[in-house]
Amino acid sequence: MRITSRWRRAVAALAGAAAIAVAISGCTGGDPRDATTPDLVSGELPGDTVEQLQGAVEHAMAATGSSGAIVGVWVPWAGAWVTGLGSTAHEGGSEVSTDMAFRIASMTRPMTCDVLYGMVEDGIVELDDPVSKYVPSTPDLTDVTLKQLCDNTSGLARSHDTLLDNYLRTPEREWNAREVAAAGLGKDRTEAGVAFTDSDTGYLLLGVALQNAASETPAALMRRYVTGPLGLDQTRLPGARAEAPGEPALPGYYSDQEDRDAGCVAPREYTEMSASFGYTDSGAVSTIDDLGAYTASLAARAKDGDALAPRWADAKPISTKSDSWYQYAGGTFIAGSMVGQQGTVPGYMTSAYADMDNGLTVAVVLNNSAAPESLVGYLAKELAAIVSKVPAREGGTAPEFGLPWTAEDYHQRIADRAVCPIE
């Protein structure tokens, strides 16, 4: 099947470069080539499992007012399920296909961290360099390091929340990253290095710092350190000009409060817009095949033996109230044995997670961004829980592992946070 062959091409690219990368850099978890992902058996997942997966995605589509979704689930010992669901529009659209490009939102963050760690290996920057060394307009950030920007422990406030209404009104506007980051820098901040603080400002500044240090655009740096080594031909950081995420593209929509009150029947389209607002925080685009392969590579790099690799070793709890198994470091959430991300940009909700021990990988995009960004992360975890117990194909062996949550739990959380009617 097509998806399996493309997945295996990405795995081959990882394996082919891994030995060289390990020899020159050691196992830091920073280099995308430092990964050996498990083989994926050919074939589809069992029919009853697929039925559960599809029901979960369609439930989330209804909760978010999404007309369409693209989902990929890869279980190394049992097979894969990769499909498009729904339509490209609420009325008169065409079927969603798996080759459609979309905006990957916060999955951009680990890619930006990949660039950071690659530039450290090349001797261009150091993890403990202060932000002010490379961003002269931030002289008061001498106590904030590049690593803390990647780890989301900078203590900086968020920027996008302040400017989102402006972006929704003029999605074609081209933004300067420092202009967007200024919205967060103008707010109170907490002590750096102490606790997790979800800060898009930090990833915007990290992109500016790396660009200044390398005298190269973030798009070029991502090609050099991320998409090139992994062979991710459909993944990129677009320029500032407003455009669709690719061709063909999954159309993206947003239901404002008026549309939500009416039942999410006429959302505004946000397919063509400038990626400059998201930049190195949430500006990248991809396809489901590429996103799955990239997420699998993250999971393969995140462990060093039985321990987390250095990039993830300083993980911090999400909050004092969160579950002990839910942490953050290295540009990703750590949820039990899985690493990944979740987030939204206008038009798209995207999440992807992969298991560090066995390679189980899920990736999903919904095409209405009206709901809280946590919802798409709930969906990814629900999908992972569904397939975590799927048996191995004949002659194979399924790993013995368990996730610290249930599919039913996250299914209910999605219902509780629904912004559109669930029939």
Secondary structure, 3 states (H helix, E strand, C coil): CHHHHHHHHHHHHHHHHHHHHHHHHCCCCCCCCCCCCCCCCCCECCHHHHHHHHHHHHHHHHHHCCCEEEEEEEECCCEEEEEEEEECCCCCCCECCCCCEEECHHHHHHHHHHHHHHHHHCCCCCCCCEHHHCCCCCCCCCCCEHHHHHHCCCCCCCCHHHHHHHHHHCCCCCCCHHHHHHHHHCCCCCCCCCCCCCCHHHHHHHHHHHHHHHCCCHHHHHHHHHHHHHCCCCCECCCCCCECCCCCECCCEECCHHHHHCCCCCCEECCCECCCCCHHHHCCEECHHHHHHHHHHHHHHCEECCEECHHHCCCEECCCCCCCCEEEECCEEEECCEEEEEEEECEEEEEEEEECCCCCEEEEEECECCCCCHHHHHHHHHHHHHHCCCCCCCCCCCCCCCCCCCHHHHHHHHHHCCCCCCC
